[in-house]
Amino acid sequence: MVTLKLLKEKEHLFWSRVKKSDGGCWLWTGQSKRSYPHKPAYGQFTVCLKGKSFILRSHRASYMLHHNVELTNSKQFICHHCDVTMCVNPDHLFLGTNEDNMKDMAKKGRACCPKLDVEKVVRIKKMLAEKKSHREIARVFGVSRVMVCRINRGRVWAHVKCNGWEPSTRKGRRLTKDEVSEIKRLLKNGTPRKQVASNVNVSLSVVNRIAIGRTHREEARQKKGIEPYGIL
């Protein structure tokens, strides 16, 4: 973790990588990285200490240096008034939460999914509370299952509340023995893998892993010298 004290020692190096302008954005000229291919890049500042490298987003580093504060909590978001992700001008930054960030995005028309609004998200969360499948919900609202999963885990639209719904903390749904047996039966009968995934309501990657004997449980069995359950 990059502390304020460590950052202060590298302050001259940090500002040497900033292109300042009067009254406008101060653009970061150092390294940058995109969270996703379709997302804008954010600047990154690397600090080395005793042979170890620590990476901090450049706009967070700027806020810490300017306001002389520590940002040790991942729930502390540094948001942009200017919406320029490579900007490190302290006057363009403000401290907030994920909820503040989402509200700011919606206010500026940069919602993570233009197809959704607060009313639709509430309906999605009600369906999640009723244990409806992600596939069914995605089909009803015309969004991807990944979006439904992110909503269910509280990654997006976290500020929208719904009675009876709580963010999921599970990494994934565990298949029952009957479901695994049904997948293997369909595969043995020559059913295409995509059709198997649709019939059992699982992802294609899960079917592929079961087909070649590479589920998590079977990998553990192989490490112990036990033959996998795979059928192909």
Backbone hydrogen bonds in HBPLUS format (Angstrom, degrees):
<---DONOR---> <-ACCEPTOR-->    atom                        ^
c    i                          cat <-CA-CA->   ^        H-A-AA   ^      H-
h    n   atom  resd res      DA  || num        DHA   H-A  angle D-A-AA Bond
n    s   type  num  typ     dist DA aas  dist angle  dist       angle   num
A0007-LEU N   A0003-THR O   2.97 MM   4  6.18 153.4  2.04 145.7 153.8     1
A0008-LYS N   A0004-LEU O   2.85 MM   4  6.03 150.3  1.94 148.4 155.8     2
A0009-GLU N   A0005-LYS O   3.36 MM   4  6.64 144.8  2.49 139.4 147.1     3
A0010-LYS N   A0007-LEU O   3.04 MM   3  5.25 139.3  2.21 102.2 113.6     4
A0011-GLU N   A0008-LYS O   3.26 MM   3  4.93 166.8  2.28 103.2 104.1     5
A0013-LEU N   A0010-LYS O   3.10 MM   3  5.33 119.9  2.48 101.8 116.3     6
A0014-PHE N   A0010-LYS O   2.99 MM   4  6.31 151.4  2.08 151.9 160.9     7
A0015-TRP N   A0011-GLU O   3.04 MM   4  6.34 169.4  2.05 163.3 161.8     8
A0016-SER N   A0012-HIS O   3.18 MM   4  6.20 133.8  2.41 134.0 145.5     9
A0017-ARG N   A0014-PHE O   3.06 MM   3  5.66 160.1  2.10 114.8 121.2    10
A0018-VAL N   A0015-TRP O   3.23 MM   3  5.16 156.0  2.29 110.2 108.9    11
A0029-THR N   A0017-ARG O   2.78 MM  12  5.26 168.4  1.79 168.5 165.3    12
A0019-LYS N   A0027-LEU O   2.83 MM   8  5.17 174.3  1.83 155.1 156.4    13
A0027-LEU N   A0019-LYS O   3.03 MM   8  5.17 132.7  2.26 151.6 141.3    14
A0088-VAL N   A0026-TRP O   2.76 MM  62  5.42 155.5  1.81 152.4 160.2    15
A0028-TRP N   A0086-MET O   2.88 MM  58  5.45 154.9  1.94 149.9 158.0    16
A0044-GLN N   A0031-GLN O   2.87 MM  13  5.57 160.2  1.91 147.4 143.1    17
A0033-LYS N   A0042-TYR O   2.97 MM   9  5.59 152.0  2.05 146.8 154.0    18
A0042-TYR N   A0033-LYS O   3.00 MM   9  5.59 167.8  2.01 141.9 141.0    19
A0039-LYS N   A0036-TYR O   3.00 MM   3  5.22 162.0  2.03 113.6 119.3    20
A0058-SER N   A0043-GLY O   2.90 MM  15  5.01 161.2  1.94 110.5 116.7    21
A0045-PHE N   A0056-LEU O   2.72 MM  11  5.28 166.9  1.74 158.0 162.7    22
A0056-LEU N   A0045-PHE O   2.94 MM  11  5.28 156.5  2.00 143.9 151.6    23
A0047-VAL N   A0054-PHE O   2.75 MM   7  5.13 167.1  1.77 155.3 159.5    24
A0054-PHE N   A0047-VAL O   2.75 MM   7  5.13 155.5  1.81 148.5 157.2    25
A0049-LEU N   A0052-LYS O   2.81 MM   3  5.28 159.6  1.85 153.1 160.0    26
A0052-LYS N   A0049-LEU O   2.99 MM   3  5.28 161.8  2.02 113.6 119.4    27
A0060-ARG N   A0057-ARG O   3.06 MM   3  5.46 127.6  2.35 107.3 120.7    28
A0061-ALA N   A0057-ARG O   3.07 MM   4  6.41 156.8  2.13 153.3 160.6    29
A0062-SER N   A0058-SER O   2.95 MM   4  6.19 156.1  2.00 147.9 154.1    30
A0063-TYR N   A0059-HIS O   3.11 MM   4  6.26 157.5  2.16 138.2 143.6    31
A0064-MET N   A0060-ARG O   2.98 MM   4  6.23 161.5  2.01 151.2 156.1    32
A0065-LEU N   A0061-ALA O   2.96 MM   4  6.17 164.2  1.99 153.2 157.2    33
A0066-HIS N   A0062-SER O   2.96 MM   4  6.05 164.6  1.98 152.4 156.8    34
A0067-HIS N   A0063-TYR O   2.98 MM   4  5.93 165.8  2.00 149.5 153.7    35
A0068-ASN N   A0064-MET O   2.77 MM   4  5.29 118.2  2.15 134.3 146.7    36
A0069-VAL N   A0064-MET O   3.28 MM   5  5.03 141.8  2.43 123.8 133.8    37
A0076-GLN N   A0073-ASN O   3.01 MM   3  5.55 164.7  2.03 117.0 121.1    38
A0077-PHE N   A0096-GLY O   2.78 MM  19  5.08 154.7  1.84 146.9 146.9    39
A0096-GLY N   A0077-PHE O   2.81 MM  19  5.08 159.3  1.86 153.3 155.0    40
A0079-CYS N   A0094-PHE O   2.87 MM  15  5.37 161.5  1.90 166.7 161.8    41
A0094-PHE N   A0079-CYS O   2.98 MM  15  5.37 148.5  2.08 143.3 149.6    42
A0081-HIS N   A0092-HIS O   2.72 MM  11  5.15 171.4  1.73 152.6 155.4    43
A0087-CYS N   A0084-VAL O   2.97 MM   3  5.41 163.5  2.00 119.4 123.5    44
A0092-HIS N   A0089-ASN O   2.84 MM   3  5.42 158.1  1.89 121.4 128.8    45
A0093-LEU N   A0090-PRO O   3.26 MM   3  5.26 166.1  2.28 105.6 108.9    46
A0101-ASN N   A0097-THR O   2.93 MM   4  6.21 155.1  2.00 148.6 155.8    47
A0102-MET N   A0098-ASN O   2.92 MM   4  6.17 157.5  1.97 150.5 155.6    48
A0103-LYS N   A0099-GLU O   2.98 MM   4  6.18 161.4  2.02 149.9 155.0    49
A0104-ASP N   A0100-ASP O   2.92 MM   4  6.07 153.6  1.99 144.8 152.3    50
A0105-MET N   A0101-ASN O   2.97 MM   4  6.21 151.0  2.05 143.8 151.7    51
A0106-ALA N   A0102-MET O   2.95 MM   4  6.21 161.5  1.99 150.3 154.8    52
A0107-LYS N   A0103-LYS O   2.90 MM   4  6.04 156.7  1.95 146.5 153.2    53
A0108-LYS N   A0104-ASP O   3.11 MM   4  6.24 145.2  2.23 140.0 148.1    54
A0110-ARG N   A0105-MET O   2.66 MM   5  4.76 162.4  1.69 155.7 149.9    55
A0109-GLY N   A0106-ALA O   3.14 MM   3  5.03 160.9  2.17 101.1 106.1    56
A0116-LEU N   A0113-CYS O   2.99 MM   3  5.72 164.2  2.02 125.6 130.1    57
A0121-VAL N   A0117-ASP O   2.95 MM   4  6.18 158.3  2.00 157.7 164.6    58
A0122-VAL N   A0118-VAL O   2.99 MM   4  6.22 154.9  2.05 151.5 157.6    59
A0123-ARG N   A0119-GLU O   3.18 MM   4  6.47 154.8  2.25 142.7 149.1    60
A0124-ILE N   A0120-LYS O   2.88 MM   4  6.19 151.0  1.96 146.5 155.0    61
A0125-LYS N   A0121-VAL O   2.91 MM   4  6.17 159.6  1.95 150.8 155.6    62
A0126-LYS N   A0122-VAL O   2.94 MM   4  6.21 144.8  2.07 143.5 153.6    63
A0127-MET N   A0123-ARG O   3.03 MM   4  6.29 153.3  2.10 145.4 151.9    64
A0128-LEU N   A0124-ILE O   2.88 MM   4  6.21 147.8  1.99 146.3 156.3    65
A0129-ALA N   A0125-LYS O   2.90 MM   4  6.09 150.7  1.99 140.0 147.7    66
A0130-GLU N   A0126-LYS O   3.03 MM   4  6.29 132.0  2.27 134.6 147.6    67
A0132-LYS N   A0127-MET O   2.97 MM   5  5.46 166.4  1.99 158.9 156.4    68
A0131-LYS N   A0128-LEU O   2.98 MM   3  5.01 157.5  2.03 106.5 110.5    69
A0137-ILE N   A0133-SER O   3.08 MM   4  6.38 166.8  2.10 154.3 157.7    70
A0138-ALA N   A0134-HIS O   2.88 MM   4  5.98 163.3  1.91 150.7 155.7    71
A0139-ARG N   A0135-ARG O   3.04 MM   4  6.24 152.7  2.12 144.7 151.8    72
A0140-VAL N   A0136-GLU O   3.03 MM   4  6.29 153.3  2.10 148.5 155.5    73
A0141-PHE N   A0137-ILE O   3.13 MM   4  6.37 159.0  2.17 155.0 159.1    74
A0142-GLY N   A0138-ALA O   2.88 MM   4  5.66 116.9  2.29 138.6 152.3    75
A0143-VAL N   A0138-ALA O   3.09 MM   5  4.95 146.6  2.20 135.6 142.0    76
A0148-VAL N   A0144-SER O   3.28 MM   4  6.70 157.4  2.33 144.6 150.0    77
A0149-CYS N   A0145-ARG O   2.86 MM   4  6.09 156.9  1.91 148.7 155.2    78
A0150-ARG N   A0146-VAL O   2.91 MM   4  6.16 154.2  1.97 147.0 153.8    79
A0151-ILE N   A0147-MET O   2.96 MM   4  6.23 151.8  2.04 148.2 155.8    80
A0152-ASN N   A0148-VAL O   2.91 MM   4  6.13 156.7  1.96 146.7 153.6    81
A0153-ARG N   A0149-CYS O   3.00 MM   4  6.24 139.6  2.16 143.6 153.9    82
A0155-ARG N   A0150-ARG O   2.83 MM   5  5.06 147.9  1.93 161.6 160.2    83
A0154-GLY N   A0151-ILE O   3.10 MM   3  5.11 156.3  2.16 102.1 109.3    84
A0168-SER N   A0152-ASN O   2.74 MM  16  5.79 165.9  1.76 145.6 149.8    85
A0160-VAL N   A0157-TRP O   3.24 MM   3  5.69 162.8  2.27 111.1 116.3    86
A0165-TRP N   A0162-CYS O   3.26 MM   3  5.75 163.3  2.29 132.3 133.2    87
A0180-VAL N   A0176-THR O   3.07 MM   4  6.42 159.5  2.11 151.8 157.0    88
A0181-SER N   A0177-LYS O   2.89 MM   4  6.08 160.3  1.93 148.2 154.1    89
A0182-GLU N   A0178-ASP O   2.89 MM   4  6.08 151.4  1.98 143.7 151.5    90
A0183-ILE N   A0179-GLU O   2.95 MM   4  6.19 154.4  2.02 146.4 153.1    91
A0184-LYS N   A0180-VAL O   3.00 MM   4  6.28 163.6  2.03 152.3 156.1    92
A0185-ARG N   A0181-SER O   2.91 MM   4  6.10 148.6  2.01 142.6 151.8    93
A0186-LEU N   A0182-GLU O   3.00 MM   4  6.18 163.1  2.03 149.4 153.1    94
A0187-LEU N   A0183-ILE O   2.99 MM   4  6.22 156.2  2.05 148.1 155.0    95
A0188-LYS N   A0184-LYS O   2.96 MM   4  6.11 156.7  2.02 144.6 150.5    96
A0189-ASN N   A0185-ARG O   3.08 MM   4  6.31 141.1  2.24 141.1 151.4    97
A0191-THR N   A0186-LEU O   3.00 MM   5  5.41 158.7  2.05 161.6 154.7    98
A0190-GLY N   A0187-LEU O   3.03 MM   3  5.18 159.1  2.08 106.3 111.7    99
A0195-GLN N   A0192-PRO O   3.05 MM   3  5.32 118.0  2.45 101.9 116.5   100
A0196-VAL N   A0192-PRO O   2.97 MM   4  6.33 150.7  2.06 150.1 159.4   101
A0197-ALA N   A0193-ARG O   2.92 MM   4  6.17 162.4  1.95 152.8 156.3   102
A0198-SER N   A0194-LYS O   3.04 MM   4  6.29 153.2  2.11 143.0 150.2   103
A0199-ASN N   A0195-GLN O   2.88 MM   4  6.07 159.4  1.92 148.9 154.5   104
A0200-VAL N   A0196-VAL O   3.03 MM   4  6.18 159.9  2.07 155.5 159.5   105
A0201-ASN N   A0197-ALA O   2.92 MM   4  5.64 115.1  2.35 132.7 147.3   106
A0202-VAL N   A0197-ALA O   3.00 MM   5  5.00 159.2  2.05 140.0 146.3   107
A0207-VAL N   A0203-SER O   3.37 MM   4  6.78 158.5  2.42 146.4 151.3   108
A0208-ASN N   A0204-LEU O   2.91 MM   4  6.20 159.5  1.95 152.9 159.0   109
A0209-ARG N   A0205-SER O   2.99 MM   4  6.17 155.9  2.05 144.1 149.9   110
A0210-ILE N   A0206-VAL O   3.03 MM   4  6.28 156.6  2.09 149.3 155.4   111
A0211-ALA N   A0207-VAL O   2.90 MM   4  6.07 155.9  1.96 149.6 156.9   112
A0212-ILE N   A0208-ASN O   3.18 MM   4  6.44 147.0  2.30 145.9 152.4   113
A0214-ARG N   A0209-ARG O   2.62 MM   5  4.68 169.0  1.63 157.7 153.9   114
A0213-GLY N   A0210-ILE O   3.22 MM   3  5.05 158.5  2.27  98.9 105.1   115
A0232-LEU N   A0211-ALA O   3.22 MM  21  5.87 144.3  2.36 171.7 172.7   116
A0219-GLU N   A0215-THR O   2.87 MM   4  6.11 149.1  1.97 157.0 166.2   117
A0220-ALA N   A0216-HIS O   3.20 MM   4  6.47 152.9  2.28 143.0 149.3   118
A0221-ARG N   A0217-ARG O   3.10 MM   4  6.46 147.3  2.21 139.0 148.2   119
A0222-GLN N   A0218-GLU O   2.96 MM   4  6.23 151.8  2.04 145.0 151.9   120
A0223-LYS N   A0219-GLU O   3.09 MM   4  6.40 151.9  2.17 146.3 153.0   121
A0224-LYS N   A0221-ARG O   3.08 MM   3  5.18 131.7  2.32  96.6 109.8   122
A0226-ILE N   A0221-ARG O   2.87 MM   5  5.11 160.4  1.91 148.2 143.1   123
A0225-GLY N   A0222-GLN O   2.85 MM   3  4.92 160.3  1.89 107.5 112.5   124
